[in-house]
Amino acid sequence: MLINMNSKPINRLKAVLAEQGKTNKWLAEKLNKNETTISRWCTNETQPSMDTFILIAKALSVDVKELINSTK
């Protein structure tokens, strides 16, 4: 899913990883995904599925809502 570059980023994955001192590589290993995929999620170039957001939230021990920017 591509997003309009003028729009607000959909996810906060990069920020949450930074807050926890975790890297893209760490998350890629936890989810058994390619680091490039994680990077594309972190830059909001593409978005993970909602099921994957839930797995990410579990890996980071956060509520899934913390990974998604508010639409308000």
C-alpha atoms as one frame of an Amber mdcrd trajectory, in Angstrom:
protein
   0.000   0.000   0.000   1.549   3.292  -1.074   0.732   6.520   0.698   0.630
  10.092  -0.462   3.888  11.723   0.621   1.959  14.891   1.558  -0.123  13.014
   4.099   0.703  12.365   7.722   2.649   9.129   8.324   0.350   6.240   9.192
   2.542   4.379  11.656   4.940   5.315  14.466   7.099   2.223  14.152  10.385
   4.110  13.716   9.664   6.279  16.776   8.676   3.344  18.992  11.777   1.365
  17.980  13.948   4.397  18.790  12.201   4.955  22.146  13.012   1.368  23.097
  16.549   1.388  21.706  15.658  -1.352  19.232  16.816  -1.620  15.625  15.198
  -2.612  12.346  17.465  -5.659  12.392  16.169  -6.692  15.823  12.547  -6.436
  14.658  13.313  -8.251  11.405  14.762 -11.154  13.383  11.780 -11.216  15.788
   9.273 -11.312  12.914  11.358 -13.416  10.530  11.170 -10.628   7.936  13.707
  -8.954   5.675  15.318  -5.780   7.050  14.278  -3.967   3.861  10.642  -4.724
   4.640  11.026  -3.301   8.146  12.734  -0.213   6.730   9.863   0.381   4.304
   7.405   0.137   7.195   9.478   2.553   9.302   9.538   5.147   6.538   5.801
   4.659   5.906   6.540   3.685   2.318   4.353   0.608   2.893   2.319  -0.635
   5.828   2.242  -3.999   7.553  -1.067  -5.832   7.803  -3.108  -5.377  10.961
  -2.151  -8.920  11.988   1.512  -7.949  11.637   0.941  -4.727  13.616  -0.344
  -6.966  16.434   2.779  -9.159  16.249   4.974  -6.035  16.286   3.111  -4.697
  19.322   3.644  -7.992  21.157   7.357  -8.035  20.281   7.721  -4.469  21.584
   5.393  -5.005  24.582   3.204  -2.045  23.627  -0.469  -1.563  22.804  -1.007
  -1.721  19.045  -2.526   1.784  19.250   0.938   3.139  20.121   2.162   2.032
  16.692  -0.472   3.916  14.704  -0.828   7.693  14.394  -4.179   9.157  15.314
  -6.349  10.315  12.430  -7.597  13.331  14.397
